[in-house]
Amino acid sequence: MNAPAFHPQSRKENLARLIGEPLDVLIIGGGINGAGIARDLALRACGTLRIGLIEKRYFGSGTSSRNSQLIHGGLRYLEHFDFALVKEALHERARLVKLAPGLVEPLRFVMPFETWFQRRYYGIGLWLYDLLAGSHNIAPRLNLSLAELKRIEPDLNLVGLHSAAIFSDCRVNSARLLLENLFDAARHGVIAVNYAEAAGWQRRGEILEVNIEDRLGGGESVVRAHQIVDARGPWEGGANLRLVRGSHIIVPALTDSGNAIAHFHRDGRIIFVLPWGPQNSLSLIGTTDVDHSGSPDEVSITPQEIRYLQAIARELFRDAGDLKPIAVYSSLRPLVAADGSPSAASRGHKIWKQDGVVKITGGKYTTYRSMSQEAVDLLAPDLRGRCTTHESAFTPARKPDTAEAIIQQAVDYEMAQRLADLMFVCTYWGYERSWDAEALRPLAHEMGRPLAWSDAQREQQIALVLRIAAIPAY
Ligand SMILES: Cc1cc2nc3c(=O)[nH]c(=O)nc-3n(C[C@H](O)[C@H](O)[C@H](O)COP(=O)(O)OP(=O)(O)OC[C@H]3O[C@@H](n4cnc5c(N)ncnc54)[C@H](O)[C@@H]3O)c2cc1C
């Protein structure tokens, strides 16, 4: 088991350390790509480089904690003949199961078919999926008759169905795996600070000067670095980026089989119903694909998206009830810009260097490790081939078993600053029930004690959580 990555004074101390001597590399953005690059670079450099990472909110509070929580090959990319991406993702899937046991776990998917043609068409896709996984496969696909489907998934609406298949992928707690990357990077010397926003940078000779705003009221400062990694994901803002919003709704469990459902909808999109929450007592349904033209800071589900996901769940399950969401979340895919429909846009990635800045766009959470490796090869070619994240497994600290201990761990060792950090990243409590101010107050009280929150500050923290958790009328 590992030593904690941070202690209660780490943020303050790390901010002061960032402002001191120039860094070799400053990583901007604490999503999975920033955290993955930080860990890969730190493991390979073995203490020979000064590496910093800044995140403008809490680590992982962007897309990397609000996705479909799958480590998967991406069956639907086969339809776009993206075989190289699927193969890479399937190999990364196998690697992550090995490196992050307990965080990445196999999950069985049931895929219903409406016609004989669908069974043949998607059957070929599943055959190819097994083939591309090769020796890294989790379990081979299985065909199911209608009677077998009824036995395995008795809650599915069988009317109009022809048959089904079963295949395997993996699920992940994407916020936790990201945090484990970041904590390990910190243990290997990365100076990480959250609520520190890069407000711009300029070159002065050999050095890049980055203006940093301390979003917890500490003012502005300048951090100097020889190289920068721009891992701002959806906030990168360049012409290379296409922002596509994906939203999920969370409802009481639609099936208690523990299986996921993968449904190819007639609009050509794949919708997942995934087991979610304590003892799989909830279902996570997603996702949508909508071009997003607003600010990346303002991302929320629309009433249309809620109705779209509900309508599909209603078709799939006999007793779906009113499907009133208990929670919802949305985030943005930072995709490489291309024409065409948002769901058909490539999930491939682009990593390039421009004026001392390594930029990273596109890709999937599943392939973060190989993308990080590619970025580090570009940043520090002399470290190429050194021991990398291929071999280094995660050994997370033991999960505390009471709410009080989880809160204490978040504040003391995980650099959580706000109640929202605890609710939506350190834990997924925010997505596990409907919250009101009354229910949040004991948590705010517990978290506010070590952070010395006044009554008014506690109420502000609660209001922020309720704003993030708000569900629009639909
Ligand atoms: C709805 C949805 C579902 C998905 N499902 C899956 C899935 O199941 N499996 C899969 O493999 N992939 C999935 N993906 C894709 C995957 O989640 C993303 O590709 C990945 O999380 C992107 O990570 P990132 O680090 O680039 O971005 P982010 O996680 O958004 O991180 C960028 C970070 O940079 C910070 N930042 C921005 N500007 C600044 C600044 N100026 N200074 C400091 N910090 C800054 C942000 O606050 C943010 O935390 C999904 C994507 C979406 C949208």
The ligand as a MOL file (V3000), in Angstrom:
LIG
                    3D

  0  0  0     0  0            999 V3000
M  V30 BEGIN CTAB
M  V30 COUNTS 53 58 0 0 0
M  V30 BEGIN ATOM
M  V30 1 C -20.1770 11.8220 -22.3800 0
M  V30 2 C -18.8290 11.2110 -22.6050 0
M  V30 3 C -18.6540 9.8470 -22.3860 0
M  V30 4 C -17.4050 9.2740 -22.5880 0
M  V30 5 N -17.2480 7.9720 -22.2880 0
M  V30 6 C -16.0460 7.3880 -22.4340 0
M  V30 7 C -15.8680 6.0380 -22.0780 0
M  V30 8 O -16.7710 5.3830 -21.5520 0
M  V30 9 N -14.6540 5.4860 -22.2970 0
M  V30 10 C -13.6360 6.1890 -22.8660 0
M  V30 11 O -12.5890 5.6090 -23.0950 0
M  V30 12 N -13.7530 7.5000 -23.1740 0
M  V30 13 C -14.9350 8.1180 -22.9570 0
M  V30 14 N -15.0840 9.4470 -23.2330 0
M  V30 15 C -13.9160 10.2330 -23.6590 0
M  V30 16 C -12.9980 10.6210 -22.4690 0
M  V30 17 O -13.7160 10.7710 -21.2680 0
M  V30 18 C -12.2160 11.8920 -22.8050 0
M  V30 19 O -11.5460 11.7100 -24.0280 0
M  V30 20 C -11.1610 12.2330 -21.7290 0
M  V30 21 O -11.7250 12.2080 -20.4370 0
M  V30 22 C -10.5750 13.6060 -22.0010 0
M  V30 23 O -9.6270 13.8780 -20.9920 0
M  V30 24 P -8.8340 15.2540 -20.9510 0
M  V30 25 O -7.8100 15.1210 -19.8850 0
M  V30 26 O -8.3660 15.6020 -22.3190 0
M  V30 27 O -9.9500 16.3510 -20.6080 0
M  V30 28 P -10.6080 16.7580 -19.2080 0
M  V30 29 O -10.8990 15.5970 -18.3630 0
M  V30 30 O -11.7440 17.6750 -19.4960 0
M  V30 31 O -9.4520 17.5570 -18.4930 0
M  V30 32 C -9.0380 18.8540 -18.8630 0
M  V30 33 C -8.7530 19.5960 -17.5700 0
M  V30 34 O -8.0830 20.8220 -17.8570 0
M  V30 35 C -8.5020 21.7780 -16.9050 0
M  V30 36 N -8.2200 23.1230 -17.4310 0
M  V30 37 C -8.8240 23.7200 -18.4810 0
M  V30 38 N -8.2990 24.9440 -18.6950 0
M  V30 39 C -7.3250 25.1170 -17.7590 0
M  V30 40 C -6.4280 26.1670 -17.4570 0
M  V30 41 N -6.4220 27.3120 -18.1790 0
M  V30 42 N -5.5750 26.0420 -16.4210 0
M  V30 43 C -5.5680 24.8860 -15.6720 0
M  V30 44 N -6.4090 23.8550 -15.9180 0
M  V30 45 C -7.2610 23.9520 -16.9550 0
M  V30 46 C -9.9950 21.4890 -16.7670 0
M  V30 47 O -10.5590 22.0170 -15.5810 0
M  V30 48 C -10.0360 19.9680 -16.8210 0
M  V30 49 O -10.0250 19.3590 -15.5290 0
M  V30 50 C -16.3220 10.0570 -23.0490 0
M  V30 51 C -16.5070 11.4190 -23.2670 0
M  V30 52 C -17.7400 11.9890 -23.0330 0
M  V30 53 C -17.9330 13.4640 -23.2370 0
M  V30 END ATOM
M  V30 BEGIN BOND
M  V30 1 1 1 2
M  V30 2 1 2 3
M  V30 3 2 2 52
M  V30 4 2 3 4
M  V30 5 1 4 5
M  V30 6 1 4 50
M  V30 7 2 5 6
M  V30 8 1 6 7
M  V30 9 1 6 13
M  V30 10 2 7 8
M  V30 11 1 7 9
M  V30 12 1 9 10
M  V30 13 2 10 11
M  V30 14 1 10 12
M  V30 15 2 12 13
M  V30 16 1 13 14
M  V30 17 1 14 15
M  V30 18 1 14 50
M  V30 19 1 15 16
M  V30 20 1 16 17
M  V30 21 1 16 18
M  V30 22 1 18 19
M  V30 23 1 18 20
M  V30 24 1 20 21
M  V30 25 1 20 22
M  V30 26 1 22 23
M  V30 27 1 23 24
M  V30 28 2 24 25
M  V30 29 1 24 26
M  V30 30 1 24 27
M  V30 31 1 27 28
M  V30 32 2 28 29
M  V30 33 1 28 30
M  V30 34 1 28 31
M  V30 35 1 31 32
M  V30 36 1 32 33
M  V30 37 1 33 34
M  V30 38 1 33 48
M  V30 39 1 34 35
M  V30 40 1 35 36
M  V30 41 1 35 46
M  V30 42 1 36 37
M  V30 43 1 36 45
M  V30 44 2 37 38
M  V30 45 1 38 39
M  V30 46 1 39 40
M  V30 47 2 39 45
M  V30 48 1 40 41
M  V30 49 2 40 42
M  V30 50 1 42 43
M  V30 51 2 43 44
M  V30 52 1 44 45
M  V30 53 1 46 47
M  V30 54 1 46 48
M  V30 55 1 48 49
M  V30 56 2 50 51
M  V30 57 1 51 52
M  V30 58 1 52 53
M  V30 END BOND
M  V30 END CTAB
M  END
